[in-house]
């Protein structure tokens, strides 16, 4: 049996590349992931990096939506 908090320390010390982390977060936004790939991600990814990448990904997504809406409204396409 491991000591309390040891699992968390082990998870935070995982070393996955930035590309692997961004890929896993991008697939999670899309909502499609194979079970084998999901298990592989869970074994390799650092949860702190996943949270940071998720927050940044969500911020970029919202920013892109705001810019798209402003462009459509400003172009007069949505006005009528």
N, CA, C and O atoms as a GROMACS GRO file, in nm:
protein
  320
    1UNK      N    1   0.085  -0.118   0.000
    1UNK     CA    2   0.000   0.000   0.000
    1UNK      C    3   0.088   0.123   0.000
    1UNK      O    4   0.186   0.129   0.075
    2UNK      N    5   0.057   0.221  -0.082
    2UNK     CA    6   0.138   0.342  -0.091
    2UNK      C    7   0.100   0.442   0.016
    2UNK      O    8  -0.009   0.436   0.074
    3UNK      N    9   0.191   0.532   0.041
    3UNK     CA   10   0.165   0.636   0.141
    3UNK      C   11   0.063   0.735   0.088
    3UNK      O   12   0.049   0.752  -0.033
    4UNK      N   13  -0.010   0.801   0.180
    4UNK     CA   14  -0.107   0.902   0.136
    4UNK      C   15  -0.036   1.012   0.057
    4UNK      O   16   0.068   1.064   0.099
    5UNK      N   17  -0.092   1.048  -0.055
    5UNK     CA   18  -0.035   1.153  -0.138
    5UNK      C   19   0.070   1.106  -0.236
    5UNK      O   20   0.112   1.182  -0.323
    6UNK      N   21   0.113   0.981  -0.223
    6UNK     CA   22   0.218   0.930  -0.312
    6UNK      C   23   0.166   0.918  -0.455
    6UNK      O   24   0.240   0.946  -0.550
    7UNK      N   25   0.041   0.877  -0.473
    7UNK     CA   26  -0.016   0.866  -0.607
    7UNK      C   27  -0.018   1.001  -0.676
    7UNK      O   28   0.010   1.011  -0.795
    8UNK      N   29  -0.052   1.107  -0.601
    8UNK     CA   30  -0.053   1.242  -0.657
    8UNK      C   31   0.087   1.285  -0.697
    8UNK      O   32   0.106   1.344  -0.803
    9UNK      N   33   0.185   1.256  -0.613
    9UNK     CA   34   0.324   1.291  -0.645
    9UNK      C   35   0.371   1.217  -0.769
    9UNK      O   36   0.441   1.273  -0.854
   10UNK      N   37   0.332   1.090  -0.780
   10UNK     CA   38   0.370   1.012  -0.898
   10UNK      C   39   0.304   1.069  -1.023
   10UNK      O   40   0.368   1.076  -1.128
   11UNK      N   41   0.179   1.109  -1.014
   11UNK     CA   42   0.107   1.164  -1.129
   11UNK      C   43   0.169   1.295  -1.175
   11UNK      O   44   0.182   1.319  -1.295
   12UNK      N   45   0.206   1.380  -1.080
   12UNK     CA   46   0.262   1.511  -1.114
   12UNK      C   47   0.402   1.498  -1.172
   12UNK      O   48   0.448   1.587  -1.244
   13UNK      N   49   0.471   1.390  -1.141
   13UNK     CA   50   0.608   1.374  -1.191
   13UNK      C   51   0.614   1.309  -1.329
   13UNK      O   52   0.723   1.285  -1.380
   14UNK      N   53   0.499   1.280  -1.389
   14UNK     CA   54   0.497   1.219  -1.523
   14UNK      C   55   0.555   1.315  -1.625
   14UNK      O   56   0.538   1.437  -1.616
   15UNK      N   57   0.624   1.257  -1.723
   15UNK     CA   58   0.690   1.338  -1.826
   15UNK      C   59   0.634   1.304  -1.963
   15UNK      O   60   0.679   1.208  -2.027
   16UNK      N   61   0.538   1.379  -2.008
   16UNK     CA   62   0.486   1.366  -2.144
   16UNK      C   63   0.522   1.494  -2.219
   16UNK      O   64   0.538   1.600  -2.159
   17UNK      N   65   0.534   1.483  -2.349
   17UNK     CA   66   0.571   1.600  -2.428
   17UNK      C   67   0.455   1.698  -2.437
   17UNK      O   68   0.339   1.664  -2.412
   18UNK      N   69   0.488   1.820  -2.473
   18UNK     CA   70   0.386   1.923  -2.493
   18UNK      C   71   0.289   1.880  -2.603
   18UNK      O   72   0.168   1.902  -2.591
   19UNK      N   73   0.341   1.820  -2.706
   19UNK     CA   74   0.256   1.775  -2.816
   19UNK      C   75   0.157   1.668  -2.773
   19UNK      O   76   0.041   1.671  -2.816
   20UNK      N   77   0.200   1.575  -2.689
   20UNK     CA   78   0.110   1.471  -2.639
   20UNK      C   79  -0.001   1.532  -2.554
   20UNK      O   80  -0.118   1.493  -2.564
   21UNK      N   81   0.036   1.629  -2.471
   21UNK     CA   82  -0.062   1.694  -2.385
   21UNK      C   83  -0.164   1.772  -2.467
   21UNK      O   84  -0.284   1.760  -2.444
   22UNK      N   85  -0.116   1.851  -2.561
   22UNK     CA   86  -0.205   1.931  -2.645
   22UNK      C   87  -0.294   1.840  -2.729
   22UNK      O   88  -0.413   1.870  -2.748
   23UNK      N   89  -0.240   1.732  -2.779
   23UNK     CA   90  -0.319   1.638  -2.858
   23UNK      C   91  -0.431   1.576  -2.774
   23UNK      O   92  -0.545   1.566  -2.820
   24UNK      N   93  -0.400   1.536  -2.654
   24UNK     CA   94  -0.502   1.475  -2.567
   24UNK      C   95  -0.612   1.576  -2.533
   24UNK      O   96  -0.730   1.541  -2.530
   25UNK      N   97  -0.573   1.700  -2.506
   25UNK     CA   98  -0.672   1.803  -2.474
   25UNK      C   99  -0.757   1.836  -2.597
   25UNK      O  100  -0.878   1.854  -2.585
   26UNK      N  101  -0.694   1.843  -2.713
   26UNK     CA  102  -0.770   1.872  -2.836
   26UNK      C  103  -0.870   1.761  -2.864
   26UNK      O  104  -0.984   1.789  -2.902
   27UNK      N  105  -0.831   1.635  -2.848
   27UNK     CA  106  -0.924   1.524  -2.868
   27UNK      C  107  -1.036   1.530  -2.767
   27UNK      O  108  -1.150   1.494  -2.799
   28UNK      N  109  -1.007   1.574  -2.646
   28UNK     CA  110  -1.113   1.582  -2.545
   28UNK      C  111  -1.214   1.691  -2.580
   28UNK      O  112  -1.333   1.675  -2.553
   29UNK      N  113  -1.168   1.800  -2.640
   29UNK     CA  114  -1.262   1.904  -2.686
   29UNK      C  115  -1.351   1.849  -2.798
   29UNK      O  116  -1.470   1.880  -2.805
   30UNK      N  117  -1.292   1.769  -2.884
   30UNK     CA  118  -1.366   1.711  -2.994
   30UNK      C  119  -1.461   1.601  -2.945
   30UNK      O  120  -1.567   1.580  -3.003
   31UNK      N  121  -1.423   1.532  -2.839
   31UNK     CA  122  -1.510   1.433  -2.777
   31UNK      C  123  -1.495   1.293  -2.829
   31UNK      O  124  -1.580   1.208  -2.803
   32UNK      N  125  -1.388   1.266  -2.903
   32UNK     CA  126  -1.367   1.133  -2.959
   32UNK      C  127  -1.227   1.086  -2.921
   32UNK      O  128  -1.128   1.156  -2.945
   33UNK      N  129  -1.220   0.967  -2.861
   33UNK     CA  130  -1.091   0.912  -2.823
   33UNK      C  131  -1.104   0.761  -2.810
   33UNK      O  132  -1.199   0.713  -2.748
   34UNK      N  133  -1.010   0.687  -2.866
   34UNK     CA  134  -1.011   0.542  -2.850
   34UNK      C  135  -0.974   0.506  -2.707
   34UNK      O  136  -0.895   0.576  -2.643
   35UNK      N  137  -1.029   0.400  -2.657
   35UNK     CA  138  -1.004   0.356  -2.520
   35UNK      C  139  -0.857   0.329  -2.495
   35UNK      O  140  -0.805   0.363  -2.388
   36UNK      N  141  -0.790   0.269  -2.591
   36UNK     CA  142  -0.647   0.238  -2.578
   36UNK      C  143  -0.566   0.368  -2.565
   36UNK      O  144  -0.476   0.377  -2.482
   37UNK      N  145  -0.597   0.466  -2.647
   37UNK     CA  146  -0.526   0.594  -2.641
   37UNK      C  147  -0.554   0.667  -2.511
   37UNK      O  148  -0.466   0.732  -2.455
   38UNK      N  149  -0.679   0.657  -2.464
   38UNK     CA  150  -0.715   0.721  -2.337
   38UNK      C  151  -0.634   0.661  -2.222
   38UNK      O  152  -0.582   0.734  -2.138
   39UNK      N  153  -0.625   0.529  -2.218
   39UNK     CA  154  -0.547   0.462  -2.113
   39UNK      C  155  -0.400   0.501  -2.122
   39UNK      O  156  -0.335   0.521  -2.019
   40UNK      N  157  -0.348   0.512  -2.242
   40UNK     CA  158  -0.209   0.554  -2.262
   40UNK      C  159  -0.188   0.696  -2.211
   40UNK      O  160  -0.086   0.724  -2.147
   41UNK      N  161  -0.282   0.784  -2.239
   41UNK     CA  162  -0.273   0.922  -2.191
   41UNK      C  163  -0.274   0.927  -2.039
   41UNK      O  164  -0.197   1.001  -1.978
   42UNK      N  165  -0.362   0.849  -1.977
   42UNK     CA  166  -0.374   0.849  -1.832
   42UNK      C  167  -0.244   0.803  -1.766
   42UNK      O  168  -0.213   0.845  -1.654
   43UNK      N  169  -0.171   0.716  -1.833
   43UNK     CA  170  -0.047   0.665  -1.776
   43UNK      C  171   0.069   0.761  -1.793
   43UNK      O  172   0.164   0.758  -1.714
   44UNK      N  173   0.064   0.848  -1.896
   44UNK     CA  174   0.179   0.932  -1.928
   44UNK      C  175   0.164   1.080  -1.895
   44UNK      O  176   0.262   1.147  -1.864
   45UNK      N  177   0.041   1.132  -1.902
   45UNK     CA  178   0.022   1.277  -1.894
   45UNK      C  179   0.026   1.327  -1.750
   45UNK      O  180  -0.022   1.262  -1.658
   46UNK      N  181   0.084   1.445  -1.734
   46UNK     CA  182   0.088   1.514  -1.605
   46UNK      C  183  -0.044   1.589  -1.590
   46UNK      O  184  -0.076   1.672  -1.675
   47UNK      N  185  -0.120   1.563  -1.484
   47UNK     CA  186  -0.251   1.627  -1.469
   47UNK      C  187  -0.244   1.779  -1.461
   47UNK      O  188  -0.337   1.847  -1.506
   48UNK      N  189  -0.138   1.833  -1.406
   48UNK     CA  190  -0.124   1.979  -1.398
   48UNK      C  191  -0.111   2.037  -1.538
   48UNK      O  192  -0.170   2.140  -1.569
   49UNK      N  193  -0.032   1.970  -1.623
   49UNK     CA  194  -0.016   2.017  -1.761
   49UNK      C  195  -0.147   2.007  -1.838
   49UNK      O  196  -0.178   2.093  -1.920
   50UNK      N  197  -0.224   1.903  -1.811
   50UNK     CA  198  -0.352   1.885  -1.880
   50UNK      C  199  -0.449   1.997  -1.840
   50UNK      O  200  -0.520   2.050  -1.925
   51UNK      N  201  -0.452   2.031  -1.712
   51UNK     CA  202  -0.540   2.139  -1.666
   51UNK      C  203  -0.501   2.271  -1.729
   51UNK      O  204  -0.587   2.346  -1.776
   52UNK      N  205  -0.372   2.301  -1.731
   52UNK     CA  206  -0.324   2.427  -1.791
   52UNK      C  207  -0.358   2.431  -1.940
   52UNK      O  208  -0.408   2.532  -1.990
   53UNK      N  209  -0.331   2.321  -2.010
   53UNK     CA  210  -0.361   2.316  -2.154
   53UNK      C  211  -0.511   2.327  -2.178
   53UNK      O  212  -0.553   2.389  -2.276
   54UNK      N  213  -0.592   2.268  -2.093
   54UNK     CA  214  -0.737   2.276  -2.107
   54UNK      C  215  -0.790   2.416  -2.089
   54UNK      O  216  -0.875   2.461  -2.165
   55UNK      N  217  -0.739   2.486  -1.988
   55UNK     CA  218  -0.781   2.624  -1.964
   55UNK      C  219  -0.738   2.714  -2.079
   55UNK      O  220  -0.816   2.796  -2.126
   56UNK      N  221  -0.615   2.697  -2.125
   56UNK     CA  222  -0.567   2.777  -2.240
   56UNK      C  223  -0.646   2.743  -2.367
   56UNK      O  224  -0.681   2.833  -2.444
   57UNK      N  225  -0.675   2.615  -2.388
   57UNK     CA  226  -0.754   2.575  -2.505
   57UNK      C  227  -0.893   2.634  -2.502
   57UNK      O  228  -0.944   2.680  -2.605
   58UNK      N  229  -0.956   2.633  -2.385
   58UNK     CA  230  -1.090   2.690  -2.372
   58UNK      C  231  -1.087   2.841  -2.395
   58UNK      O  232  -1.177   2.896  -2.458
   59UNK      N  233  -0.983   2.908  -2.345
   59UNK     CA  234  -0.971   3.054  -2.365
   59UNK      C  235  -0.953   3.086  -2.513
   59UNK      O  236  -1.014   3.181  -2.563
   60UNK      N  237  -0.871   3.010  -2.583
   60UNK     CA  238  -0.852   3.032  -2.727
   60UNK      C  239  -0.982   3.005  -2.802
   60UNK      O  240  -1.016   3.080  -2.894
   61UNK      N  241  -1.055   2.900  -2.765
   61UNK     CA  242  -1.182   2.868  -2.830
   61UNK      C  243  -1.282   2.982  -2.812
   61UNK      O  244  -1.347   3.023  -2.909
   62UNK      N  245  -1.295   3.034  -2.691
   62UNK     CA  246  -1.388   3.144  -2.665
   62UNK      C  247  -1.344   3.269  -2.741
   62UNK      O  248  -1.428   3.338  -2.799
   63UNK      N  249  -1.216   3.298  -2.742
   63UNK     CA  250  -1.165   3.414  -2.815
   63UNK      C  251  -1.196   3.402  -2.964
   63UNK      O  252  -1.235   3.500  -3.028
   64UNK      N  253  -1.178   3.283  -3.020
   64UNK     CA  254  -1.209   3.263  -3.163
   64UNK      C  255  -1.357   3.282  -3.190
   64UNK      O  256  -1.394   3.339  -3.293
   65UNK      N  257  -1.443   3.235  -3.101
   65UNK     CA  258  -1.587   3.255  -3.119
   65UNK      C  259  -1.623   3.403  -3.113
   65UNK      O  260  -1.703   3.451  -3.194
   66UNK      N  261  -1.566   3.475  -3.018
   66UNK     CA  262  -1.593   3.619  -3.006
   66UNK      C  263  -1.547   3.692  -3.132
   66UNK      O  264  -1.620   3.776  -3.185
   67UNK      N  265  -1.428   3.660  -3.180
   67UNK     CA  266  -1.377   3.724  -3.301
   67UNK      C  267  -1.464   3.691  -3.423
   67UNK      O  268  -1.488   3.777  -3.507
   68UNK      N  269  -1.509   3.567  -3.432
   68UNK     CA  270  -1.596   3.527  -3.543
   68UNK      C  271  -1.728   3.604  -3.539
   68UNK      O  272  -1.773   3.654  -3.642
   69UNK      N  273  -1.789   3.614  -3.423
   69UNK     CA  274  -1.915   3.687  -3.410
   69UNK      C  275  -1.895   3.834  -3.444
   69UNK      O  276  -1.977   3.892  -3.515
   70UNK      N  277  -1.789   3.894  -3.395
   70UNK     CA  278  -1.763   4.035  -3.424
   70UNK      C  279  -1.742   4.057  -3.573
   70UNK      O  280  -1.786   4.158  -3.628
   71UNK      N  281  -1.673   3.963  -3.639
   71UNK     CA  282  -1.650   3.975  -3.782
   71UNK      C  283  -1.781   3.962  -3.859
   71UNK      O  284  -1.806   4.040  -3.951
   72UNK      N  285  -1.865   3.865  -3.823
   72UNK     CA  286  -1.992   3.845  -3.893
   72UNK      C  287  -2.083   3.966  -3.872
   72UNK      O  288  -2.144   4.014  -3.968
   73UNK      N  289  -2.093   4.016  -3.749
   73UNK     CA  290  -2.180   4.131  -3.722
   73UNK      C  291  -2.124   4.255  -3.791
   73UNK      O  292  -2.200   4.335  -3.847
   74UNK      N  293  -1.993   4.273  -3.789
   74UNK     CA  294  -1.931   4.392  -3.851
   74UNK      C  295  -1.940   4.390  -4.003
   74UNK      O  296  -1.941   4.496  -4.065
   75UNK      N  297  -1.945   4.273  -4.063
   75UNK     CA  298  -1.950   4.265  -4.209
   75UNK      C  299  -2.089   4.292  -4.264
   75UNK      O  300  -2.105   4.313  -4.384
   76UNK      N  301  -2.190   4.291  -4.179
   76UNK     CA  302  -2.325   4.317  -4.224
   76UNK      C  303  -2.399   4.194  -4.272
   76UNK      O  304  -2.516   4.204  -4.311
   77UNK      N  305  -2.335   4.081  -4.270
   77UNK     CA  306  -2.399   3.957  -4.315
   77UNK      C  307  -2.516   3.922  -4.225
   77UNK      O  308  -2.620   3.877  -4.273
   78UNK      N  309  -2.500   3.941  -4.095
   78UNK     CA  310  -2.603   3.903  -4.000
   78UNK      C  311  -2.706   4.015  -3.980
   78UNK      O  312  -2.812   3.991  -3.921
   79UNK      N  313  -2.679   4.136  -4.027
   79UNK     CA  314  -2.765   4.250  -4.004
   79UNK      C  315  -2.895   4.248  -4.082
   79UNK      O  316  -3.003   4.247  -4.024
   80UNK      N  317  -2.884   4.249  -4.209
   80UNK     CA  318  -3.007   4.243  -4.287
   80UNK      C  319  -3.044   4.370  -4.345
   80UNK      O  320  -3.146   4.380  -4.413
   0.00000   0.00000   0.00000
